[in-house]
Amino acid sequence: MTKHCFIANIGQRDLQVNYDAVKEADPKLGEKLYDAGQKKNMRVLGGLILKHFEMVEPFLGAPILGTALRELALNDEMPDEVVLVGTKQTDKKFFAGDTFRSAEVLVRLLETRFQGASRFRSIEVSGTPNDLNTMLEEYGKVCSGITAERVHALCTGGTPACNMALSLRAIEFFGEGCTVFHVAENAAVPTRLHIGRYIFAQHRKIALERLARRGDFDAIAEDGGYAKPVRSLARAAAARLNFNFKESLDILQQLNGSCIEAPLDKLREAGQILAAGNHREASLEEVYWNALLKWRRDECTDYLGRVWRLLEGSLQNVIRPVIGCKITDKKIKRCFEDWIEGQDECRKYVCEKANYNKTSRLTPTMPVLTITLSYLIKNDPELLSKTGLDRARAEKLYDAVKALRPLTDLRNASVMAHGFAGVWKEKILAQVSSADGEQGLHDKLRCLLESQNIVPGEDPVACFADALIKLNGEMDYDSD
């Protein structure tokens, strides 16, 4: 595989002939060359030079190519291979202007001027060189036949269509490994055109917005084309979506950027609460937003896992104060079992509704907690008051739990729990009776929170996305 390739369009100005010097050495040949040059018959001119190359070579020049290659040589960037592209049309009316012979001459000339530095060869393109669509097809063939890690594309000689086609195709095939060169008239050094950098920067800008809005922060973090602060912020976002709140907070605390300081402060504040792990309402809200993200991304099995946790967490949240179990106490199972053993009427109610044996030891499973909440609503307003909910809110929570309860069966049959059954949106919606489809499903999830006096704030995905887009817009991707 060629590591570094130089591709150049050959136009009518690329091959320079000192006609007066040739005439002095060989008047007859000099006249023929001069006549062909005046008539711009490049086929005849190139053919004559090839036939008499050894004699004519001292009087030849390659000003455009020479300038570009000398610059590369000075910077220790001399390519392994040099490919010169000349035109060879099929329409006889335009034969005179074809440059494939000039390309063949220049191959031999450059081999003598840059001995041992590179391999030189010429390629022919057919079709009308002024037709961009045709040239795009031709240069697609040229670039597809070259395997290189780095490419310098000299787009000066040749027609505007040829130069445009070479620059676009070279960028397409070789990506950021491509540098487009231009040699202005009488210039001592070539100009490096940042066409590829601009195109890829614009592409990444659009891609970042799309990925950020979708919550695909990992993809942004892994793309070395983005600035380090952008990638760091994306890593913080990805960590938070994976519930790695400590890592997310650590990254956020190391970031700074005046353009996004306000959103960073909000994200840090939320990160501190979540990382502490003792704010039940904030945790439930985080799971809610994460569930909606999984739905948007069609990650339905993960979505069911989040719904399960919302249901279980919401029930635990309202039952904890009733049974005297603090938020920081992780032993809710023992607390509940001890509490309900002393609640004869509640225990009897739960066993009857769940079809349990009267002597069964009741553990805080989702069905048991749901029935316990029902008992409190219907039979014990004093205990219900300990939940912090009035009867109306408690009924609202109970109704939302009952409506979403069928989704736990899907979850249990999936790889998220005990089975291997497939899960998709239509299957989920079919389990939840709602005339409003997706919106009705989302409303029931939101109801779980609002019935507990938890009002969802800003979507963290949207917060991170806005900050990323703004921060990326402030980065300077044009400087060397």
C-alpha positions as CSV (number, residue, x, y, z in Angstrom):
1,M,0.0,0.0,0.0
2,T,1.3,3.5,-0.9
3,K,1.5,5.6,2.2
4,H,1.6,9.0,0.5
5,C,0.4,9.8,-3.0
6,F,0.5,13.0,-5.0
7,I,-2.2,13.4,-7.6
8,A,-2.1,16.3,-10.1
9,N,-4.3,17.4,-13.0
10,I,-2.3,18.2,-16.1
11,G,-3.4,21.1,-18.1
12,Q,-2.0,23.0,-21.1
13,R,0.2,25.2,-18.8
14,D,1.9,22.4,-16.9
15,L,4.5,21.6,-19.5
16,Q,6.8,24.5,-20.3
17,V,9.0,24.5,-23.4
18,N,11.9,26.9,-24.2
19,Y,11.2,27.0,-27.9
20,D,14.1,29.4,-28.7
21,A,16.6,27.1,-27.0
22,V,15.3,24.1,-28.9
23,K,15.6,26.1,-32.2
24,E,19.2,26.8,-31.5
25,A,19.9,23.2,-30.9
26,D,17.7,21.8,-33.7
27,P,16.0,24.5,-35.8
28,K,13.8,22.1,-37.7
29,L,12.5,20.3,-34.5
30,G,12.2,23.7,-32.8
31,E,9.9,25.0,-35.5
32,K,7.7,21.9,-35.3
33,L,7.4,22.2,-31.5
34,Y,6.8,25.9,-31.7
35,D,4.1,25.5,-34.4
36,A,2.3,22.8,-32.3
37,G,2.6,25.0,-29.2
38,Q,1.1,28.0,-31.0
39,K,-1.8,25.9,-32.3
40,K,-2.2,24.4,-28.8
41,N,-2.1,21.0,-30.3
42,M,-1.0,19.2,-27.1
43,R,-1.1,15.7,-28.6
44,V,1.3,16.7,-31.4
45,L,3.6,18.7,-29.0
46,G,3.7,15.9,-26.5
47,G,4.3,13.2,-29.1
48,L,7.2,15.2,-30.7
49,I,8.8,15.7,-27.2
50,L,8.5,12.0,-26.3
51,K,10.1,11.1,-29.6
52,H,13.1,13.4,-29.0
53,F,13.0,13.5,-25.3
54,E,16.8,13.1,-24.6
55,M,17.6,16.1,-26.8
56,V,14.7,18.3,-25.6
57,E,14.7,17.5,-21.9
58,P,17.2,20.3,-20.9
59,F,14.8,22.8,-22.4
60,L,11.7,21.6,-20.6
61,G,10.1,22.9,-17.4
62,A,7.3,22.0,-15.0
63,P,6.7,25.2,-13.1
64,I,3.4,24.2,-11.4
65,L,4.4,20.7,-10.5
66,G,8.0,21.7,-9.6
67,T,6.8,24.3,-7.1
68,A,4.5,21.8,-5.4
69,L,7.0,18.9,-5.2
70,R,9.8,21.1,-4.1
71,E,7.6,22.4,-1.2
72,L,6.9,18.8,-0.2
73,A,10.6,17.8,-0.4
74,L,11.6,20.8,1.7
75,N,9.1,19.7,4.4
76,D,10.2,16.1,4.2
77,E,6.8,15.2,2.7
78,M,7.9,13.8,-0.6
79,P,5.3,11.3,-1.8
80,D,5.9,7.6,-2.5
81,E,4.0,7.9,-5.7
82,V,3.2,10.8,-8.1
83,V,0.2,10.3,-10.4
84,L,-0.4,12.7,-13.3
85,V,-3.8,12.8,-14.8
86,G,-4.2,13.8,-18.4
87,T,-7.2,14.0,-20.7
88,K,-7.8,11.8,-23.7
89,Q,-11.2,12.6,-25.3
90,T,-13.0,10.4,-27.8
91,D,-14.4,13.2,-29.8
92,K,-11.8,14.0,-32.6
93,K,-12.8,17.6,-32.7
94,F,-11.2,18.1,-29.3
95,F,-8.1,15.9,-29.8
96,A,-5.7,18.8,-30.0
97,G,-6.4,20.0,-26.5
98,D,-5.8,16.6,-24.8
99,T,-3.0,16.5,-22.2
100,F,-2.3,12.8,-21.8
101,R,0.9,13.2,-23.9
102,S,2.0,16.1,-21.7
103,A,1.4,13.9,-18.7
104,E,3.6,11.2,-20.2
105,V,6.4,13.8,-20.9
106,L,6.1,15.1,-17.4
107,V,6.5,11.7,-15.9
108,R,9.8,11.3,-17.7
109,L,10.9,14.8,-16.9
110,L,10.1,14.6,-13.2
111,E,11.9,11.3,-12.9
112,T,15.0,13.1,-14.0
113,R,14.4,16.1,-11.7
114,F,13.5,14.2,-8.6
115,Q,15.5,11.1,-9.0
116,G,14.8,8.2,-6.6
117,A,12.3,10.3,-4.6
118,S,9.1,8.8,-5.9
119,R,7.4,6.6,-8.4
120,F,5.9,8.5,-11.3
121,R,3.0,7.4,-13.6
122,S,0.3,8.9,-15.7
123,I,-3.4,8.1,-15.9
124,E,-5.9,9.1,-18.6
125,V,-9.4,10.3,-18.2
126,S,-11.9,10.4,-21.0
127,G,-15.1,12.4,-21.5
128,T,-15.6,16.1,-21.9
129,P,-13.2,17.8,-19.4
130,N,-15.5,20.8,-19.1
131,D,-18.4,18.6,-17.9
132,L,-18.3,18.4,-14.1
133,N,-20.7,15.4,-13.9
134,T,-18.6,13.5,-16.3
135,M,-15.3,14.4,-14.6
136,L,-16.7,13.4,-11.2
137,E,-17.3,10.0,-12.6
138,E,-13.9,9.8,-14.2
139,Y,-12.0,11.0,-11.1
140,G,-14.0,8.6,-9.0
141,K,-12.3,5.9,-11.0
142,V,-8.9,7.5,-10.6
143,C,-9.2,7.8,-6.8
144,S,-10.7,4.3,-6.4
145,G,-7.6,2.9,-8.0
146,I,-5.2,4.6,-5.5
147,T,-4.6,3.1,-2.1
148,A,-2.9,5.7,0.2
149,E,-3.0,6.9,3.7
150,R,-2.1,10.5,2.8
151,V,-2.8,12.3,-0.5
152,H,-1.9,15.7,-1.8
153,A,-4.2,16.7,-4.7
154,L,-2.8,19.5,-6.9
155,C,-5.8,21.2,-8.5
156,T,-4.3,23.9,-10.6
157,G,-3.6,22.6,-14.2
158,G,-6.5,21.4,-16.2
159,T,-10.1,22.7,-16.5
160,P,-12.1,24.0,-13.6
161,A,-14.3,20.9,-13.9
162,C,-11.3,18.6,-13.6
163,N,-9.9,20.5,-10.6
164,M,-13.2,20.5,-8.9
165,A,-13.7,16.9,-9.6
166,L,-10.3,15.9,-8.3
167,S,-10.6,18.0,-5.1
168,L,-14.1,16.6,-4.3
169,R,-13.2,13.0,-5.1
170,A,-9.9,13.1,-3.3
171,I,-11.6,14.4,-0.2
172,E,-14.3,11.8,-0.5
173,F,-11.9,8.9,-0.9
174,F,-9.1,9.9,1.4
175,G,-11.0,12.0,4.0
176,E,-8.8,14.0,6.3
177,G,-5.7,12.4,4.9
178,C,-6.2,14.6,1.8
179,T,-4.7,18.0,1.4
180,V,-5.7,20.1,-1.7
181,F,-2.9,22.1,-3.2
182,H,-3.1,25.2,-5.5
183,V,-0.1,26.9,-7.2
184,A,-0.9,30.5,-8.1
185,E,0.8,32.0,-11.1
186,N,4.4,32.8,-10.4
187,A,4.0,31.7,-6.8
188,A,7.1,30.4,-5.0
189,V,5.2,28.1,-2.8
190,P,1.8,26.3,-3.1
191,T,-1.3,27.2,-1.2
192,R,-2.8,24.5,1.0
193,L,-6.5,24.8,0.6
194,H,-8.5,23.7,3.6
195,I,-11.4,22.5,1.6
196,G,-11.4,19.1,3.2
197,R,-11.1,20.5,6.7
198,Y,-14.0,22.9,6.0
199,I,-16.2,20.1,4.6
200,F,-15.5,17.7,7.4
201,A,-15.9,20.5,10.0
202,Q,-19.3,21.3,8.6
203,H,-20.2,17.6,8.5
204,R,-19.1,17.1,12.1
205,K,-21.1,20.2,13.1
206,I,-24.2,18.7,11.6
207,A,-23.4,15.3,12.9
208,L,-22.8,16.6,16.4
209,E,-26.2,18.3,16.5
210,R,-27.9,15.1,15.3
211,L,-26.0,12.8,17.7
212,A,-26.4,15.2,20.6
213,R,-30.2,15.6,20.1
214,R,-30.4,11.8,20.0
215,G,-28.3,11.3,23.1
216,D,-25.5,9.5,21.3
217,F,-22.8,11.2,23.4
218,D,-20.4,8.2,23.2
219,A,-20.1,8.7,19.4
220,I,-19.1,12.3,19.9
221,A,-16.7,11.5,22.7
222,E,-14.9,8.9,20.6
223,D,-14.5,11.2,17.5
224,G,-11.0,12.6,17.5
225,G,-12.1,15.3,15.1
226,Y,-13.8,17.3,17.8
227,A,-12.0,19.6,20.2
228,K,-10.9,18.1,23.5
229,P,-13.4,20.2,25.6
230,V,-16.3,19.0,23.4
231,R,-15.3,15.4,23.7
232,S,-14.9,15.8,27.5
233,L,-18.4,17.3,27.8
234,A,-19.7,14.4,25.7
235,R,-18.0,11.9,28.0
236,A,-19.7,13.6,31.0
237,A,-23.1,13.3,29.3
238,A,-22.5,9.7,28.4
239,A,-21.5,8.9,31.9
240,R,-24.6,10.5,33.3
241,L,-26.9,8.6,30.9
242,N,-25.2,5.4,32.2
243,F,-26.0,6.5,35.8
244,N,-22.3,6.9,36.5
245,F,-22.9,10.2,38.3
246,K,-19.6,10.5,40.0
247,E,-17.5,10.2,36.8
248,S,-19.9,12.7,35.1
249,L,-19.5,15.2,37.9
250,D,-15.7,14.8,38.0
251,I,-15.5,15.6,34.3
252,L,-17.9,18.6,34.6
253,Q,-15.9,20.1,37.5
254,Q,-12.7,20.0,35.3
255,L,-14.4,21.8,32.4
256,N,-14.6,25.5,31.9
257,G,-15.9,27.6,29.1
258,S,-17.3,31.1,29.4
259,C,-19.8,30.5,26.6
260,I,-21.5,27.6,28.5
261,E,-20.7,28.5,32.1
262,A,-24.4,28.9,33.0
263,P,-25.5,25.5,31.7
264,L,-22.4,23.9,33.2
265,D,-23.3,25.3,36.6
266,K,-26.8,23.7,36.3
267,L,-25.4,20.4,35.2
268,R,-22.8,20.4,38.0
269,E,-25.5,21.2,40.6
270,A,-27.7,18.3,39.3
271,G,-24.6,16.1,39.2
272,Q,-23.8,16.8,42.8
273,I,-27.3,15.8,43.9
274,L,-27.3,12.6,41.9
275,A,-23.8,11.6,42.9
276,A,-24.7,12.0,46.6
277,G,-27.3,9.3,46.1
278,N,-29.7,10.3,48.8
279,H,-32.3,12.4,46.9
280,R,-35.0,9.9,46.0
281,E,-37.1,12.4,43.9
282,A,-34.1,13.5,41.8
283,S,-33.2,9.8,41.2
284,L,-36.8,9.0,40.0
285,E,-36.8,12.0,37.7
286,E,-33.5,10.9,36.2
287,V,-34.9,7.5,35.5
288,Y,-37.9,9.1,33.9
289,W,-35.9,11.1,31.5
290,N,-33.7,8.1,30.7
291,A,-36.8,6.0,29.9
292,L,-38.0,8.6,27.4
293,L,-34.5,8.6,25.8
294,K,-34.6,4.8,25.5
295,W,-38.0,5.1,23.8
296,R,-36.9,7.7,21.3
297,R,-33.9,5.5,20.4
298,D,-36.1,2.4,20.0
299,E,-34.2,0.7,22.8
300,C,-37.3,-1.0,24.0
301,T,-35.9,-3.6,26.3
302,D,-33.9,-0.9,28.2
303,Y,-37.1,1.2,28.2
304,L,-39.0,-1.6,30.0
305,G,-36.2,-1.8,32.6
306,R,-36.5,1.9,33.3
307,V,-40.3,1.7,33.6
308,W,-39.9,-1.2,36.1
309,R,-37.6,0.9,38.2
310,L,-39.9,3.8,38.1
311,L,-42.9,1.7,39.2
312,E,-40.9,0.0,41.9
313,G,-39.1,3.1,43.0
314,S,-42.3,5.2,43.1
315,L,-44.1,2.6,45.3
316,Q,-41.1,2.3,47.6
317,N,-40.9,6.1,47.8
318,V,-44.5,6.5,49.1
319,I,-44.4,3.4,51.4
320,R,-41.1,4.2,53.1
321,P,-42.4,6.9,55.4
322,V,-45.4,4.7,56.3
323,I,-43.2,1.8,57.5
324,G,-40.6,4.1,59.1
325,C,-37.8,3.3,56.6
326,K,-35.6,6.3,55.9
327,I,-34.4,7.1,52.4
328,T,-30.8,6.3,53.5
329,D,-31.9,2.9,54.8
330,K,-31.3,0.3,52.1
331,K,-33.0,-2.5,54.1
332,I,-36.6,-1.7,52.9
333,K,-37.3,-5.5,52.7
334,R,-36.8,-6.1,56.4
335,C,-38.5,-2.8,57.4
336,F,-41.6,-3.7,55.4
337,E,-41.8,-7.3,56.5
338,D,-41.5,-6.2,60.2
339,W,-44.1,-3.5,59.7
340,I,-46.8,-5.5,58.0
341,E,-46.5,-8.3,60.5
342,G,-48.0,-5.8,63.0
343,Q,-50.7,-4.6,60.6
344,D,-53.3,-7.3,60.8
345,E,-56.0,-5.7,58.7
346,C,-53.6,-4.6,56.0
347,R,-51.9,-8.0,55.9
348,K,-55.2,-9.7,55.6
349,Y,-56.2,-7.4,52.7
350,V,-53.0,-8.0,50.8
351,C,-53.2,-11.8,51.2
352,E,-56.7,-11.8,50.0
353,K,-56.1,-9.6,46.9
354,A,-52.8,-11.4,46.0
355,N,-54.3,-14.9,46.7
356,Y,-51.5,-15.6,49.3
357,N,-51.8,-18.0,52.2
358,K,-52.6,-16.1,55.4
359,T,-49.4,-17.3,56.9
360,S,-47.2,-16.2,54.0
361,R,-44.4,-13.8,54.8
362,L,-45.1,-10.7,52.8
363,T,-42.1,-9.1,51.0
364,P,-42.2,-5.7,49.3
365,T,-42.6,-6.9,45.8
366,M,-44.4,-4.7,43.3
367,P,-47.7,-6.5,43.5
368,V,-47.6,-6.4,47.3
369,L,-46.7,-2.7,47.4
370,T,-49.4,-1.9,45.0
371,I,-52.1,-3.7,47.0
372,T,-50.7,-2.0,50.2
373,L,-51.2,1.4,48.6
374,S,-54.7,0.4,47.7
375,Y,-55.4,-0.6,51.2
376,L,-54.2,2.8,52.6
377,I,-56.3,4.7,50.1
378,K,-59.5,2.8,50.9
379,N,-59.1,1.9,54.6
380,D,-56.5,3.9,56.5
381,P,-56.4,7.7,55.9
382,E,-54.2,8.1,58.9
383,L,-51.4,5.9,57.5
384,L,-52.0,7.3,54.1
385,S,-51.2,10.8,55.4
386,K,-47.7,9.6,56.3
387,T,-47.0,9.1,52.6
388,G,-47.2,12.8,52.1
389,L,-50.0,12.4,49.6
390,D,-53.6,13.3,49.9
391,R,-56.2,10.7,48.7
392,A,-56.6,12.3,45.3
393,R,-52.8,12.1,44.5
394,A,-52.5,8.7,46.0
395,E,-55.4,7.5,43.7
396,K,-53.7,9.2,40.8
397,L,-50.4,7.3,41.5
398,Y,-52.3,4.0,42.0
399,D,-54.1,4.4,38.7
400,A,-50.8,5.1,36.9
401,V,-49.2,2.0,38.5
402,K,-52.1,-0.2,37.5
403,A,-52.1,1.1,33.9
404,L,-48.4,0.5,33.5
405,R,-48.3,-2.8,35.4
406,P,-48.8,-5.0,32.3
407,L,-45.4,-3.8,31.1
408,T,-43.7,-5.6,33.9
409,D,-44.9,-8.9,32.3
410,L,-43.1,-7.9,29.1
411,R,-40.0,-7.0,31.0
412,N,-40.0,-10.3,32.9
413,A,-40.3,-12.2,29.6
414,S,-37.4,-10.3,28.0
415,V,-33.6,-10.5,28.4
416,M,-34.0,-7.7,31.0
417,A,-35.2,-10.3,33.4
418,H,-36.0,-14.0,33.0
419,G,-36.6,-14.6,29.3
420,F,-35.6,-14.0,25.7
421,A,-38.8,-12.6,24.2
422,G,-38.4,-9.7,21.7
423,V,-39.7,-6.3,22.5
424,W,-40.8,-3.4,20.2
425,K,-42.9,-0.3,20.5
426,E,-46.1,-1.7,19.1
427,K,-45.9,-4.6,21.5
428,I,-45.5,-2.2,24.4
429,L,-48.3,0.1,23.3
430,A,-50.6,-2.9,22.9
431,Q,-50.2,-3.6,26.6
432,V,-51.2,-0.2,27.7
433,S,-54.8,0.8,27.0
434,S,-54.7,4.4,25.8
435,A,-56.4,6.1,23.0
436,D,-53.5,8.6,22.8
437,G,-50.8,6.0,21.8
438,E,-47.3,7.1,22.6
439,Q,-48.3,10.3,24.2
440,G,-50.7,8.5,26.5
441,L,-47.9,6.2,27.6
442,H,-45.6,9.1,28.3
443,D,-48.4,10.8,30.3
444,K,-48.8,7.8,32.5
445,L,-45.0,7.8,33.2
446,R,-45.1,11.5,34.0
447,C,-48.1,10.9,36.2
448,L,-46.0,8.6,38.4
449,L,-43.8,11.6,39.3
450,E,-46.4,14.4,39.4
451,S,-48.6,12.4,41.8
452,Q,-45.7,12.3,44.2
453,N,-45.3,16.1,43.9
454,I,-42.2,15.6,41.6
455,V,-42.4,18.0,38.7
456,P,-39.9,17.0,36.0
457,G,-37.5,19.8,35.2
458,E,-35.3,20.1,32.1
459,D,-34.5,16.9,30.1
460,P,-30.7,16.3,30.9
461,V,-30.2,15.1,27.3
462,A,-31.5,18.4,26.0
463,C,-29.3,20.3,28.5
464,F,-26.1,18.5,27.5
465,A,-27.0,18.7,23.8
466,D,-27.5,22.5,24.0
467,A,-24.2,22.9,25.8
468,L,-22.3,20.7,23.4
469,I,-23.7,22.4,20.3
470,K,-22.9,25.9,21.7
471,L,-19.4,24.8,22.9
472,N,-18.6,23.2,19.6
473,G,-19.6,26.4,17.8
474,E,-17.0,28.3,19.8
475,M,-14.2,26.0,18.8
476,D,-11.7,27.1,16.1
477,Y,-11.3,24.3,13.7
478,D,-9.8,26.4,11.0
479,S,-6.5,27.2,12.6
480,D,-3.4,25.0,11.9
